Amino acid sequence: MSDVTRSALRGSVPALAALRLAFAALLAVRPGEARLVGARELALGLGTLDAWRRGAPLSGWVGAMAVADGSDALAFSVDAWRDPEGRRRALVLAAFAASGLVAEGLTAAALRRAGD
């Protein structure tokens, strides 16, 4: 993989981290379990930005984002199965989380292939 491609991949990572931080801010003011998810989002976002700033490997951080989104997709899918009244909302959230899983998983794999 060329240095230009590796640089472009690394350059895309702050946007993923910024999205995590935006979710953390939204969830911080919500009651209950949402605050726990917000804390997770904050840790992933800040850790990723710190690694990017230092020039440290990013694939592990981006992979952790994918794992978090994968677990969210699974949890929302279970909610959709258990709660027919909230099924539509749960399926939309599951699809959103699954899109993060795919995007971050592919980015983490590309970073690993690039030697990051």
MARBA-3410 file (N, C-alpha, C, O; in Angstrom, 1 decimal):
116
0.9,-1.2,0.0,0.0,0.0,0.0,0.9,1.2,0.0,1.9,1.3,0.7 ~ 0.5,2.2,-0.8,1.4,3.4,-0.9,1.3,4.3,0.3,0.3,4.2,1.1 ~ 2.3,5.1,0.5,2.3,6.1,1.6,1.1,7.1,1.5,0.6,7.5,2.5 ~ 0.7,7.4,0.2,-0.5,8.3,0.0,-1.7,7.6,0.5,-2.5,8.3,1.2 ~ -1.9,6.4,0.2,-3.1,5.6,0.7,-3.1,5.5,2.2,-4.1,5.7,2.8
-2.0,5.2,2.8,-1.9,5.1,4.2,-2.2,6.4,4.9,-2.9,6.5,5.9 ~ -1.7,7.5,4.3,-1.9,8.8,4.8,-3.4,9.2,4.7,-4.0,9.8,5.7 ~ -4.0,8.8,3.6,-5.5,9.1,3.5,-6.3,8.3,4.5,-7.2,8.8,5.0 ~ -5.9,7.0,4.7,-6.6,6.2,5.7,-6.5,6.9,7.1,-7.5,7.0,7.8 ~ -5.3,7.2,7.5,-5.0,7.8,8.8,-5.8,9.2,8.9,-6.3,9.5,9.9
-5.9,9.9,7.7,-6.6,11.2,7.7,-8.1,11.1,7.9,-8.7,12.0,8.3 ~ -8.6,9.9,7.6,-10.1,9.7,7.8,-10.5,9.4,9.2,-11.6,9.5,9.6 ~ -9.5,9.0,10.0,-9.8,8.5,11.4,-10.3,9.6,12.3,-11.2,9.3,13.1 ~ -9.8,10.8,12.2,-10.3,11.9,13.1,-11.8,12.1,13.0,-12.5,12.4,13.9 ~ -12.3,11.9,11.8,-13.8,12.0,11.6,-14.6,11.0,12.3,-15.6,11.2,12.9
-14.0,9.7,12.3,-14.7,8.7,13.1,-14.6,9.0,14.6,-15.6,8.8,15.3 ~ -13.5,9.5,15.1,-13.4,9.9,16.5,-14.3,11.1,16.8,-14.9,11.1,17.9 ~ -14.4,12.0,15.9,-15.3,13.2,16.2,-16.7,12.8,16.3,-17.5,13.3,17.1 ~ -17.1,11.8,15.5,-18.5,11.3,15.5,-18.7,10.6,16.9,-19.8,10.8,17.5 ~ -17.8,9.9,17.4,-17.9,9.2,18.7,-18.1,10.3,19.8,-18.9,10.2,20.7
-17.3,11.4,19.7,-17.4,12.4,20.7,-18.7,13.2,20.6,-19.2,13.6,21.6 ~ -19.3,13.3,19.4,-20.6,13.9,19.3,-21.6,13.1,20.0,-22.5,13.6,20.7 ~ -21.6,11.7,19.7,-22.5,10.8,20.4,-22.3,10.9,21.9,-23.3,10.9,22.7 ~ -21.1,11.0,22.4,-20.8,11.1,23.8,-21.5,12.3,24.4,-22.1,12.2,25.5 ~ -21.4,13.4,23.7,-22.0,14.7,24.2,-23.5,14.5,24.2,-24.2,15.0,25.2
-24.1,13.9,23.2,-25.6,13.7,23.2,-26.0,12.8,24.3,-27.1,13.0,24.9 ~ -25.3,11.7,24.6,-25.7,10.7,25.6,-25.4,11.2,27.0,-26.0,10.6,27.9 ~ -24.5,12.1,27.2,-24.1,12.5,28.5,-25.3,13.1,29.3,-25.3,13.1,30.5 ~ -26.2,13.7,28.6,-27.4,14.3,29.2,-28.6,13.4,29.4,-29.6,13.9,29.9 ~ -28.5,12.2,28.9,-29.6,11.3,28.9,-29.5,10.5,30.2,-28.4,10.3,30.8
-30.6,10.0,30.7,-30.7,9.2,31.9,-30.2,7.8,31.7,-30.2,7.3,30.6 ~ -29.9,7.1,32.8,-29.7,5.7,32.8,-28.5,5.2,32.0,-27.5,5.7,32.1 ~ -28.8,4.0,31.3,-27.7,3.3,30.6,-27.1,4.2,29.5,-26.0,3.9,29.1 ~ -27.8,5.2,29.0,-27.3,6.0,28.0,-26.0,6.7,28.4,-25.1,6.9,27.6 ~ -25.9,7.0,29.7,-24.7,7.6,30.2,-23.5,6.7,30.1,-22.4,7.1,29.8
-23.8,5.4,30.3,-22.7,4.4,30.2,-22.2,4.3,28.8,-21.0,4.3,28.5 ~ -23.1,4.3,27.8,-22.7,4.3,26.4,-22.0,5.6,26.1,-21.0,5.5,25.3 ~ -22.4,6.7,26.6,-21.7,7.9,26.4,-20.3,7.9,26.9,-19.4,8.4,26.3 ~ -20.1,7.3,28.0,-18.7,7.1,28.6,-17.9,6.3,27.7,-16.7,6.6,27.4 ~ -18.5,5.2,27.1,-17.7,4.4,26.2,-17.4,5.1,24.9,-16.2,5.1,24.4
-18.3,5.9,24.4,-18.1,6.7,23.2,-17.0,7.7,23.5,-16.1,7.9,22.6 ~ -17.0,8.3,24.6,-16.0,9.3,25.0,-14.6,8.7,25.0,-13.6,9.2,24.5 ~ -14.5,7.5,25.7,-13.2,6.8,25.8,-12.7,6.4,24.4,-11.5,6.6,24.1 ~ -13.6,5.9,23.5,-13.1,5.5,22.2,-12.7,6.7,21.4,-11.7,6.7,20.7 ~ -13.5,7.8,21.4,-13.2,9.0,20.7,-11.9,9.7,21.1,-11.0,10.0,20.3
-11.7,9.9,22.4,-10.5,10.5,22.9,-9.3,9.6,22.7,-8.2,10.1,22.4 ~ -9.4,8.3,23.0,-8.3,7.4,22.8,-7.8,7.4,21.3,-6.6,7.4,21.0 ~ -8.8,7.4,20.4,-8.4,7.4,19.0,-7.8,8.7,18.6,-6.8,8.7,17.9 ~ -8.3,9.8,19.0,-7.7,11.1,18.7,-6.3,11.2,19.3,-5.4,11.7,18.6 ~ -6.1,10.7,20.5,-4.8,10.8,21.1,-3.8,9.9,20.3,-2.7,10.4,20.0
-4.2,8.7,19.9,-3.3,7.9,19.1,-3.0,8.5,17.8,-1.8,8.5,17.3 ~ -4.0,9.1,17.1,-3.8,9.8,15.8,-2.8,10.9,16.0,-1.9,11.1,15.2 ~ -3.0,11.7,17.1,-2.1,12.9,17.3,-0.7,12.5,17.5,0.2,13.2,17.1 ~ -0.5,11.4,18.2,0.9,10.9,18.5,1.5,10.1,17.4,2.7,9.8,17.4 ~ 0.7,9.8,16.4,1.2,9.0,15.3,1.3,7.5,15.6,2.0,6.8,15.0
0.6,7.1,16.7,0.6,5.7,17.1,-0.4,4.9,16.2,-1.2,5.5,15.5 ~ -0.3,3.6,16.3,-1.2,2.8,15.5,-2.6,3.0,15.8,-3.0,3.2,16.9 ~ -3.5,3.0,14.7,-4.9,3.3,14.9,-5.8,2.1,14.7,-6.9,2.2,15.1 ~ -5.3,1.1,14.1,-6.2,0.0,13.7,-6.8,-0.7,15.0,-8.0,-1.1,14.9 ~ -6.2,-0.7,16.1,-6.8,-1.3,17.3,-7.9,-0.4,17.8,-8.9,-0.9,18.2
-7.7,0.9,17.8,-8.8,1.8,18.2,-10.0,1.7,17.3,-11.1,1.7,17.8 ~ -9.7,1.8,16.0,-10.8,1.7,15.0,-11.5,0.3,15.1,-12.7,0.2,15.0 ~ -10.7,-0.7,15.3,-11.3,-2.0,15.5,-12.2,-2.1,16.8,-13.2,-2.7,16.8 ~ -11.8,-1.4,17.9,-12.6,-1.3,19.1,-13.9,-0.6,18.8,-14.9,-1.0,19.4 ~ -13.9,0.4,18.0,-15.1,1.1,17.6,-16.1,0.1,16.9,-17.3,0.1,17.1
-15.5,-0.7,16.0,-16.3,-1.7,15.3,-16.9,-2.7,16.2,-18.1,-3.1,16.1 ~ -16.1,-3.2,17.2,-16.7,-4.1,18.2,-17.8,-3.5,19.0,-18.8,-4.1,19.2 ~ -17.6,-2.2,19.4,-18.7,-1.5,20.1,-20.0,-1.4,19.3,-21.1,-1.7,19.8 ~ -19.8,-1.1,18.0,-21.0,-0.9,17.2,-21.6,-2.3,16.9,-22.8,-2.4,16.8 ~ -20.8,-3.3,16.8,-21.3,-4.7,16.6,-22.2,-5.1,17.7,-23.2,-5.7,17.6
-21.7,-4.8,18.9,-22.4,-5.2,20.1,-23.7,-4.4,20.2,-24.8,-4.9,20.7 ~ -23.7,-3.2,19.8,-24.9,-2.3,19.8,-25.9,-2.9,18.8,-27.1,-3.0,19.1 ~ -25.4,-3.3,17.6,-26.3,-3.8,16.6,-27.0,-5.1,17.1,-28.2,-5.3,16.8 ~ -26.2,-5.9,17.8,-26.8,-7.2,18.3,-27.8,-6.9,19.4,-28.9,-7.4,19.4 ~ -27.5,-5.9,20.3,-28.4,-5.6,21.4,-29.7,-5.0,20.8,-30.8,-5.3,21.3
-29.6,-4.1,19.8,-30.8,-3.5,19.3,-31.7,-4.6,18.5,-32.9,-4.5,18.5 ~ -31.0,-5.5,17.9,-31.7,-6.6,17.2,-32.5,-7.5,18.2,-33.6,-7.8,17.9 ~ -31.9,-7.7,19.3,-32.6,-8.5,20.3,-33.8,-7.7,20.8,-34.9,-8.3,21.1 ~ -33.6,-6.4,21.0,-34.7,-5.6,21.5,-35.9,-5.6,20.5,-37.0,-5.7,20.8 ~ -35.5,-5.6,19.2,-36.6,-5.6,18.1,-37.3,-6.9,18.2,-38.5,-6.9,18.0
-36.7,-8.0,18.5,-37.3,-9.3,18.6,-38.2,-9.4,19.8,-39.3,-10.0,19.7 ~ -37.8,-8.8,20.9,-38.5,-8.9,22.2,-39.7,-7.9,22.3,-40.6,-8.2,23.0 ~ -39.6,-6.8,21.7,-40.5,-5.7,21.9,-41.2,-5.3,20.5,-40.7,-4.5,19.8 ~ -42.3,-5.9,20.2,-43.0,-5.6,18.9,-43.4,-4.1,18.8,-43.4,-3.6,17.7 ~ -43.7,-3.5,19.9,-44.1,-2.1,19.8,-42.9,-1.2,19.5,-43.1,-0.1,18.8
-41.8,-1.5,19.9,-40.6,-0.7,19.6,-39.7,-1.2,18.5,-38.6,-0.8,18.4 ~ -40.3,-2.2,17.8,-39.5,-2.9,16.8,-38.9,-2.0,15.7,-37.7,-2.1,15.4 ~ -39.7,-1.1,15.2,-39.2,-0.2,14.1,-38.0,0.6,14.6,-37.0,0.7,13.9 ~ -38.1,1.2,15.7,-37.0,2.1,16.3,-35.8,1.2,16.5,-34.7,1.6,16.1 ~ -36.0,0.0,17.1,-34.9,-0.8,17.4,-34.2,-1.3,16.1,-32.9,-1.4,16.1
-34.9,-1.6,15.1,-34.4,-2.0,13.8,-33.6,-0.9,13.1,-32.5,-1.2,12.5 ~ -34.1,0.3,13.2,-33.4,1.5,12.6,-32.0,1.6,13.4,-31.0,1.8,12.7 ~ -32.1,1.6,14.7,-30.9,1.7,15.5,-29.9,0.6,15.2,-28.7,0.8,15.2 ~ -30.4,-0.7,15.0,-29.6,-1.8,14.7,-28.9,-1.6,13.4,-27.7,-1.9,13.2 ~ -29.6,-1.1,12.4,-29.1,-0.9,11.1,-28.0,0.2,11.1,-26.9,0.1,10.5
-28.2,1.3,11.9,-27.3,2.3,12.1,-26.0,1.8,12.7,-24.9,2.1,12.2 ~ -26.1,1.0,13.7,-25.0,0.4,14.4,-24.2,-0.5,13.5,-23.0,-0.5,13.5 ~ -25.0,-1.3,12.7,-24.3,-2.2,11.8,-23.5,-1.5,10.7,-22.5,-2.0,10.3 ~ -24.0,-0.3,10.3,-23.3,0.4,9.3,-21.9,0.9,9.9,-20.9,0.9,9.2 ~ -21.9,1.3,11.2,-20.7,1.6,11.8,-19.8,0.4,11.9,-18.5,0.6,11.7
-20.3,-0.7,12.2,-19.5,-2.0,12.3,-18.8,-2.2,11.0,-17.6,-2.5,11.0 ~ -19.5,-2.1,9.9,-18.9,-2.4,8.6,-17.9,-1.3,8.2,-16.8,-1.7,7.8 ~ -18.2,0.0,8.4,-17.3,1.0,8.0,-16.0,1.0,8.8,-14.9,1.1,8.3 ~ -16.2,0.8,10.1,-15.0,0.8,11.0,-14.2,-0.5,10.9,-13.0,-0.5,10.9 ~ -14.9,-1.6,10.6,-14.2,-2.9,10.4,-13.4,-2.8,9.2,-12.2,-3.3,9.2
-13.9,-2.3,8.1,-13.2,-2.2,6.9,-12.0,-1.2,7.0,-10.9,-1.5,6.5 ~ -12.2,-0.1,7.7,-11.2,0.9,7.9,-10.0,0.2,8.8,-8.9,0.4,8.5 ~ -10.4,-0.5,9.8,-9.4,-1.1,10.7,-8.6,-2.2,9.9,-7.4,-2.2,10.0 ~ -9.3,-2.9,9.0,-8.6,-3.9,8.2,-7.6,-3.3,7.2,-6.5,-3.7,7.0 ~ -8.1,-2.2,6.6,-7.2,-1.4,5.7,-6.0,-0.8,6.4,-4.9,-0.8,5.9
-6.2,-0.3,7.6,-5.1,0.2,8.3,-4.1,-0.9,8.7,-2.9,-0.6,8.6 ~ -4.6,-2.0,9.1,-3.7,-3.1,9.4,-2.9,-3.5,8.1,-1.7,-3.8,8.2 ~ -3.5,-3.6,7.0,-2.9,-4.0,5.7,-1.8,-2.9,5.4,-0.8,-3.2,4.8 ~ -2.1,-1.7,5.7,-1.2,-0.6,5.5,0.0,-0.5,6.4,0.9,0.3,6.3 ~ 0.0,-1.4,7.4,1.0,-1.5,8.4,0.8,-0.5,9.5,1.8,-0.1,10.2
-0.4,-0.1,9.8,-0.6,0.9,10.9,-1.1,0.1,12.1,-1.4,0.8,13.1
END
